[in-house]
Amino acid sequence: MTGVARAAATPTATPTPAEDVNNVLSVNYYENGGGQVVVSNVSGSNLCANFYVVDETQEMKECCSCFVSDFGTRFITVPDLTSNSFLPTTNGLIAIISGTSTAGACGDPGKVTPAGELAASATHEDSSGLLTETSFNSGSLSDSKTALSSLESQCEDLETVGSGQGICTCGTGS
């Protein structure tokens, strides 16, 4: 006798949604110490672009928090993000975490409340002078709270021991 065994379905609880931090993390590379980052905000509210600049050996070089108004655009050169480091760097990674803005100001990039979504792109100049533009890759922090914690901790260390070094500048725009 052949047949199909059937098991009673056990209902599962609907998971409680995690804090909505999808697409608040964006990453891109920089090379040869040049190029420009363009950050645009069409989120419906003012946001902060929290920058974390890491060299090719995965050591954080600089961090800063830059205000980007709703429907605003900020233009930041790679030297804005890398020229205030203890040791110069020409290649590495730029991570941006969008966060809340309080009264049109940004706080400490070592203490971020992720929120909103920023669009970002970067130009890259290779050793022959050829320029290319690439969008930042978006990601989610919902699966990687440790990544945010690590970036914040490294940034706080730079702020504490840096005597002003390790803090990038925000370029132009709003």
GUNU-624630 format. One line per 5 residues: number of its first residue (from 1); their letters; for each residue x, y, z negated of N, C-alpha, C. Coordinates in nm, 3 decimals, padded with zeros to 5 digits, always signed. Each point is the difference from the previous one (the first is absolute). Layout:
N
NUM) a) X Y Z X Y Z X Y Z | ...
//
This chain:
174
1) mtgva) +00.084 -00.116 +00.000 -00.084 +00.116 +00.000 +00.089 +00.123 +00.000 | -00.024 +00.087 +00.093 +00.077 +00.123 +00.007 -00.089 +00.114 -00.039 | +00.062 +00.100 -00.051 -00.077 +00.116 -00.042 +00.092 +00.117 -00.028 | -00.058 +00.108 -00.033 +00.074 +00.122 -00.032 -00.024 +00.031 -00.145 | +00.106 +00.013 -00.074 -00.014 +00.037 -00.140 -00.016 +00.151 -00.009
6) raaat) -00.089 +00.042 -00.081 -00.023 +00.143 -00.016 +00.020 +00.036 -00.146 | +00.071 +00.108 -00.021 +00.020 +00.049 -00.136 -00.083 +00.125 -00.019 | -00.051 +00.013 -00.116 -00.077 +00.121 -00.030 +00.095 +00.119 -00.002 | -00.039 +00.107 +00.064 +00.084 +00.120 +00.003 -00.006 +00.068 -00.135 | +00.115 +00.034 -00.051 +00.007 +00.072 -00.125 +00.019 +00.147 +00.032
11) ptatp) -00.093 +00.085 -00.041 +00.017 +00.141 +00.031 +00.123 +00.057 -00.070 | +00.067 +00.091 +00.067 +00.116 +00.066 -00.060 -00.035 +00.145 -00.025 | +00.059 +00.052 -00.102 -00.025 +00.140 -00.035 +00.063 +00.090 +00.105 | -00.067 +00.109 +00.028 +00.054 +00.099 +00.091 +00.113 +00.073 -00.072 | +00.119 +00.002 +00.061 +00.111 +00.067 -00.069 -00.026 +00.150 -00.013
16) tpaed) +00.046 +00.054 -00.110 -00.010 +00.144 -00.021 +00.105 +00.066 +00.086 | -00.039 +00.099 +00.081 +00.099 +00.064 +00.086 +00.110 +00.066 -00.083 | +00.122 -00.015 +00.048 +00.113 +00.065 -00.065 -00.007 +00.149 +00.032 | +00.078 +00.077 -00.073 +00.009 +00.143 +00.028 +00.029 +00.017 +00.150 | -00.074 +00.089 +00.065 +00.013 +00.016 +00.144 +00.130 +00.074 +00.033
21) vnnvl) +00.102 -00.076 +00.031 +00.129 +00.061 +00.036 +00.045 -00.051 +00.136 | -00.096 -00.033 +00.085 +00.033 -00.042 +00.135 +00.051 +00.118 +00.080 | +00.101 -00.024 +00.080 +00.055 +00.099 +00.092 +00.054 +00.125 -00.067 | +00.038 -00.008 -00.125 +00.064 +00.115 -00.064 +00.152 -00.006 +00.015 | +00.051 -00.115 +00.039 +00.144 -00.019 +00.018 +00.032 +00.002 +00.149
26) svnyy) +00.097 +00.082 +00.040 +00.047 +00.005 +00.138 +00.152 -00.007 -00.001 | +00.056 -00.073 +00.095 +00.146 -00.013 +00.007 +00.050 +00.016 +00.143 | +00.121 +00.052 +00.011 +00.068 +00.014 +00.128 +00.149 +00.006 -00.031 | +00.081 -00.005 +00.102 +00.145 +00.005 -00.018 +00.053 +00.137 +00.044 | +00.122 +00.029 -00.042 +00.074 +00.115 +00.054 +00.138 -00.050 +00.037
31) enggg) +00.059 +00.064 +00.100 +00.133 -00.041 +00.045 +00.080 +00.121 +00.046 | +00.128 -00.012 -00.011 +00.094 +00.103 +00.044 -00.024 +00.135 -00.067 | -00.067 +00.001 -00.114 -00.018 +00.122 -00.079 -00.087 +00.106 +00.063 | -00.070 -00.031 +00.109 -00.081 +00.101 +00.068 -00.144 -00.043 +00.016 | -00.076 +00.087 +00.063 -00.140 -00.028 +00.027 -00.092 +00.086 -00.085
36) qvvvs) -00.128 -00.020 +00.019 -00.101 +00.077 -00.071 -00.117 -00.091 -00.035 | -00.061 +00.028 -00.115 -00.120 -00.070 -00.044 -00.115 +00.099 +00.006 | -00.113 -00.044 +00.057 -00.121 +00.081 +00.006 -00.108 -00.074 -00.077 | -00.059 +00.068 -00.099 -00.104 -00.060 -00.083 -00.128 +00.080 +00.019 | -00.110 -00.069 +00.033 -00.129 +00.065 +00.020 -00.102 -00.058 -00.096
41) nvsgs) -00.092 +00.086 -00.043 -00.100 -00.040 -00.098 -00.139 +00.030 +00.055 | -00.077 -00.103 +00.025 -00.141 +00.017 +00.039 -00.089 -00.082 -00.093 | +00.040 -00.007 -00.126 -00.068 -00.086 -00.097 -00.129 +00.059 -00.057 | -00.016 +00.131 +00.013 -00.115 +00.065 -00.062 +00.034 +00.065 -00.132 | +00.125 -00.011 -00.045 +00.042 +00.066 -00.123 +00.149 +00.032 +00.007
46) nlcan) +00.045 +00.089 -00.086 +00.142 +00.032 -00.007 +00.074 -00.120 -00.058 | +00.119 -00.027 +00.053 +00.079 -00.114 -00.047 +00.146 +00.039 -00.019 | +00.072 -00.088 -00.063 +00.145 +00.013 -00.014 +00.066 -00.113 +00.079 | +00.103 +00.035 +00.074 +00.083 -00.100 +00.067 +00.121 -00.021 -00.090 | +00.005 -00.115 -00.065 +00.110 -00.032 -00.092 +00.105 -00.077 +00.080
51) fyvvd) +00.116 +00.061 +00.018 +00.107 -00.056 +00.083 +00.102 -00.072 -00.087 | +00.042 -00.117 +00.049 +00.105 -00.078 -00.063 +00.097 -00.039 +00.111 | +00.124 +00.046 -00.009 +00.099 -00.022 +00.105 +00.103 -00.100 -00.052 | +00.013 -00.110 +00.073 +00.086 -00.110 -00.041 +00.103 -00.024 +00.110 | +00.126 -00.020 -00.039 +00.102 -00.023 +00.103 +00.001 -00.146 +00.043
56) etqem) +00.092 -00.033 +00.092 +00.004 -00.135 +00.056 +00.041 -00.106 -00.101 | +00.051 +00.039 -00.116 +00.033 -00.097 -00.105 -00.113 -00.009 -00.104 | -00.114 +00.058 +00.030 -00.120 +00.000 -00.083 +00.015 +00.081 -00.129 | +00.087 +00.100 +00.004 +00.017 +00.090 -00.114 -00.078 +00.128 +00.026 | -00.083 +00.039 -00.096 -00.076 +00.123 +00.017 +00.096 +00.119 -00.003
61) keccs) -00.015 +00.087 +00.099 +00.086 +00.117 +00.012 -00.072 +00.128 -00.041 | -00.126 +00.014 +00.037 -00.075 +00.120 -00.033 -00.148 -00.033 -00.010 | -00.071 +00.088 -00.072 -00.145 -00.010 -00.008 -00.056 +00.140 -00.022 | -00.125 +00.020 +00.042 -00.067 +00.127 -00.023 -00.148 -00.017 +00.030 | -00.079 +00.097 -00.042 -00.143 -00.001 +00.023 -00.038 +00.130 +00.071
66) cfvsd) -00.066 -00.012 +00.116 -00.030 +00.115 +00.084 -00.150 +00.013 +00.024 | -00.053 +00.118 -00.021 -00.142 +00.027 +00.018 -00.036 -00.001 +00.148 | -00.112 -00.067 +00.034 -00.053 +00.002 +00.137 -00.150 +00.027 -00.012 | -00.043 +00.119 +00.042 -00.140 +00.037 -00.013 -00.087 -00.083 +00.095 | -00.131 -00.005 -00.030 -00.092 -00.071 +00.088 +00.005 +00.065 +00.138
71) fgtrf) +00.015 -00.079 +00.101 +00.019 +00.041 +00.139 +00.129 +00.081 +00.018 | +00.095 -00.021 -00.091 +00.129 +00.066 +00.009 +00.106 -00.094 +00.056 | +00.111 +00.060 +00.042 +00.113 -00.076 +00.053 +00.129 +00.054 -00.062 | +00.088 -00.089 -00.038 +00.129 +00.037 -00.056 +00.110 -00.056 +00.090 | +00.100 +00.084 +00.029 +00.114 -00.037 +00.084 +00.125 -00.003 -00.088
76) itvpd) +00.064 -00.116 -00.006 +00.115 -00.017 -00.088 +00.112 -00.065 +00.080 | +00.116 +00.062 +00.001 +00.113 -00.060 +00.070 +00.061 -00.109 -00.087 | +00.066 -00.094 +00.063 +00.070 -00.102 -00.077 +00.104 +00.065 -00.092 | +00.075 +00.103 +00.044 +00.089 +00.067 -00.096 -00.072 +00.059 -00.121 | -00.128 +00.046 +00.016 -00.078 +00.044 -00.117 -00.012 -00.113 -00.101
81) ltsns) -00.007 -00.123 +00.051 -00.022 -00.116 -00.086 +00.129 -00.066 -00.047 | +00.113 +00.037 +00.059 +00.124 -00.074 -00.031 +00.119 +00.086 -00.042 | -00.006 +00.131 +00.015 +00.121 +00.081 -00.018 +00.031 +00.039 -00.145 | -00.086 -00.036 -00.095 +00.025 +00.036 -00.140 +00.036 -00.123 -00.082 | +00.057 -00.100 +00.065 +00.035 -00.125 -00.066 +00.140 +00.009 -00.059
86) flptt) +00.027 -00.085 -00.100 +00.135 -00.008 -00.057 +00.100 -00.038 +00.108 | -00.034 -00.102 +00.077 +00.085 -00.044 +00.110 -00.082 +00.006 +00.128 | +00.054 +00.061 +00.105 -00.076 +00.013 +00.125 -00.039 -00.136 +00.056 | -00.112 -00.002 +00.070 -00.047 -00.121 +00.064 -00.050 +00.036 +00.140 | +00.024 -00.088 +00.096 -00.044 +00.029 +00.136 -00.103 -00.099 +00.051
91) nglia) -00.016 -00.114 -00.067 -00.094 -00.102 +00.044 -00.076 -00.055 -00.120 | -00.128 -00.029 +00.021 -00.076 -00.060 -00.108 -00.149 +00.001 +00.027 | -00.076 +00.003 -00.108 -00.145 -00.013 +00.003 -00.064 +00.119 -00.071 | -00.110 +00.048 +00.056 -00.081 +00.104 -00.064 -00.134 -00.064 -00.032 | -00.037 +00.002 -00.127 -00.132 -00.048 -00.043 -00.080 +00.122 -00.045
96) iisgt) -00.126 +00.005 +00.039 -00.091 +00.106 -00.043 -00.118 -00.066 -00.069 | -00.032 +00.047 -00.119 -00.121 -00.044 -00.069 -00.088 +00.121 -00.016 | -00.121 -00.007 +00.057 -00.092 +00.113 -00.014 -00.062 -00.006 -00.139 | -00.014 +00.118 -00.060 -00.053 +00.007 -00.136 -00.085 +00.122 -00.022 | -00.060 +00.005 -00.116 -00.089 +00.109 -00.034 +00.075 +00.132 -00.015
101) staga) -00.074 +00.107 +00.024 +00.052 +00.135 -00.017 -00.088 +00.069 -00.104 | +00.062 +00.071 -00.092 -00.074 +00.073 -00.102 +00.014 +00.149 +00.027 | -00.111 +00.065 +00.027 -00.003 +00.145 +00.022 +00.099 +00.043 +00.108 | +00.011 -00.078 +00.107 +00.086 +00.037 +00.111 +00.148 -00.017 -00.028 | +00.034 -00.076 -00.101 +00.140 -00.021 -00.035 +00.027 -00.149 -00.012
106) cgdpg) +00.125 -00.037 +00.014 +00.039 -00.140 -00.016 +00.083 -00.015 -00.125 | -00.014 -00.114 -00.061 +00.073 -00.026 -00.124 +00.129 -00.072 +00.024 | +00.036 -00.080 -00.094 +00.124 -00.074 -00.003 -00.011 -00.125 +00.087 | +00.090 -00.018 +00.101 -00.007 -00.121 +00.081 +00.034 -00.126 -00.080 | +00.043 +00.018 -00.124 +00.025 -00.112 -00.089 -00.124 -00.045 -00.073
111) kvtpa) -00.112 +00.073 +00.018 -00.126 -00.034 -00.064 -00.113 +00.028 +00.098 | -00.028 -00.095 +00.088 -00.093 +00.018 +00.110 -00.134 -00.066 -00.030 | -00.108 +00.069 +00.036 -00.132 -00.061 +00.004 -00.036 -00.016 +00.147 | +00.015 -00.123 +00.052 -00.025 -00.021 +00.144 -00.143 +00.037 +00.038 | -00.014 +00.067 +00.113 -00.131 +00.041 +00.049 +00.011 +00.045 +00.145
116) gelaa) -00.111 -00.008 +00.072 -00.007 +00.054 +00.135 +00.085 -00.076 +00.100 | +00.010 +00.058 +00.117 +00.080 -00.060 +00.105 +00.059 +00.111 +00.087 | +00.130 -00.004 +00.018 +00.070 +00.097 +00.084 +00.047 -00.070 +00.126 | -00.001 +00.071 +00.111 +00.059 -00.051 +00.124 +00.139 +00.061 +00.013 | +00.097 -00.082 +00.039 +00.137 +00.050 +00.011 +00.069 -00.061 +00.121
121) sathe) +00.089 +00.079 +00.059 +00.085 -00.048 +00.108 +00.139 +00.058 -00.019 | +00.096 -00.060 +00.067 +00.139 +00.046 -00.013 +00.066 -00.004 +00.137 | +00.088 +00.098 +00.023 +00.084 -00.006 +00.118 +00.135 -00.057 -00.041 | +00.061 -00.072 +00.092 +00.128 -00.064 -00.024 +00.092 +00.036 +00.115 | +00.123 +00.036 -00.033 +00.099 +00.030 +00.103 +00.109 -00.105 -00.007
126) dssgl) +00.018 -00.074 +00.109 +00.104 -00.101 -00.001 +00.137 +00.065 +00.027 | +00.104 -00.081 -00.002 +00.135 +00.055 +00.014 +00.025 +00.065 +00.135 | -00.082 -00.030 +00.102 +00.017 +00.064 +00.130 -00.082 +00.128 +00.013 | -00.079 +00.034 -00.103 -00.081 +00.121 +00.003 -00.143 -00.022 +00.046 | -00.038 -00.123 +00.031 -00.135 -00.032 +00.044 -00.097 +00.009 -00.118
131) ltets) -00.111 +00.074 +00.019 -00.101 +00.015 -00.105 -00.116 -00.094 +00.025 | -00.044 -00.066 -00.105 -00.122 -00.081 +00.004 -00.087 +00.041 -00.118 | -00.130 -00.026 +00.011 -00.091 +00.029 -00.110 -00.076 -00.126 -00.034 | -00.009 -00.030 -00.129 -00.074 -00.118 -00.045 -00.091 +00.038 -00.115 | -00.114 -00.064 -00.007 -00.091 +00.020 -00.112 +00.053 -00.076 -00.121
136) fnsgs) -00.029 +00.052 -00.117 +00.030 -00.073 -00.122 -00.091 -00.121 -00.005 | +00.049 -00.110 -00.054 -00.082 -00.119 -00.021 -00.074 +00.015 -00.132 | -00.131 -00.022 +00.003 -00.081 +00.012 -00.121 -00.008 -00.132 -00.071 | -00.012 +00.009 -00.131 -00.012 -00.121 -00.080 -00.087 +00.025 -00.121 | -00.017 -00.103 -00.075 -00.084 +00.005 -00.119 +00.085 -00.021 -00.124
141) lsdsk) -00.029 +00.076 -00.102 +00.066 -00.023 -00.129 -00.080 -00.094 -00.088 | -00.121 -00.037 +00.043 -00.085 -00.082 -00.086 +00.064 -00.134 -00.031 | +00.083 -00.049 +00.089 +00.069 -00.127 -00.024 +00.140 +00.021 -00.057 | +00.042 +00.122 -00.014 +00.139 +00.024 -00.039 +00.013 +00.116 -00.097 | -00.063 -00.011 -00.114 +00.014 +00.103 -00.103 +00.146 +00.011 -00.046
146) talss) +00.073 -00.111 +00.009 +00.140 +00.004 -00.041 +00.082 +00.088 +00.093 | -00.039 +00.008 +00.129 +00.072 +00.088 +00.093 -00.015 +00.145 -00.043 | -00.123 +00.042 -00.033 -00.022 +00.136 -00.045 +00.075 +00.025 -00.130 | -00.008 -00.092 -00.092 +00.069 +00.015 -00.128 +00.151 +00.015 +00.020 | +00.056 -00.080 +00.090 +00.144 +00.007 +00.027 +00.039 +00.134 +00.061
151) lesqc) -00.078 +00.049 +00.098 +00.029 +00.129 +00.062 -00.009 +00.112 -00.103 | -00.103 -00.003 -00.082 -00.016 +00.104 -00.104 +00.116 -00.003 -00.098 | +00.038 -00.119 -00.043 +00.109 -00.014 -00.097 +00.132 +00.052 +00.057 | +00.030 -00.037 +00.125 +00.125 +00.047 +00.062 -00.002 +00.151 +00.017 | -00.115 +00.056 +00.034 -00.013 +00.145 +00.016 +00.021 +00.070 -00.134
156) edlet) -00.061 -00.053 -00.105 +00.018 +00.059 -00.133 +00.147 -00.003 -00.040 | +00.070 -00.109 +00.032 +00.143 -00.008 -00.030 +00.077 +00.109 +00.072 | -00.033 +00.023 +00.129 +00.066 +00.108 +00.075 -00.026 +00.136 -00.064 | -00.125 +00.023 -00.039 -00.036 +00.129 -00.062 +00.072 +00.021 -00.131 | +00.018 -00.108 -00.076 +00.061 +00.008 -00.133 +00.150 +00.026 +00.008
161) vgsgq) +00.069 -00.073 +00.085 +00.146 +00.010 +00.005 +00.052 +00.087 +00.113 | -00.089 +00.048 +00.085 +00.043 +00.067 +00.121 +00.045 +00.143 -00.012 | -00.032 +00.070 -00.109 +00.034 +00.142 -00.012 -00.039 +00.078 +00.125 | -00.120 -00.030 +00.053 -00.048 +00.068 +00.120 +00.028 -00.075 +00.128 | +00.099 -00.091 -00.001 +00.025 -00.080 +00.118 -00.097 -00.118 +00.002
166) gictc) -00.029 -00.049 +00.120 -00.092 -00.111 +00.013 -00.143 +00.044 +00.019 | -00.024 +00.131 +00.002 -00.136 +00.052 +00.022 -00.003 +00.061 +00.141 | -00.082 -00.059 +00.087 -00.008 +00.048 +00.137 -00.086 +00.127 +00.008 | -00.002 +00.062 +00.118 -00.081 +00.120 +00.021 -00.111 -00.030 +00.100 | -00.099 +00.087 +00.001 -00.126 -00.030 +00.070 -00.015 +00.061 +00.138
171) gtgs) +00.100 +00.060 +00.057 -00.012 +00.053 +00.135 -00.102 +00.113 +00.010 | -00.076 +00.002 +00.109 -00.096 +00.107 +00.023 -00.139 -00.057 +00.023 | -00.100 +00.086 -00.005 -00.138 -00.040 +00.021 -00.076 -00.004 -00.130 | -00.123 -00.048 +00.011 -00.080 -00.010 -00.122 -00.095 -00.115 +00.006
//
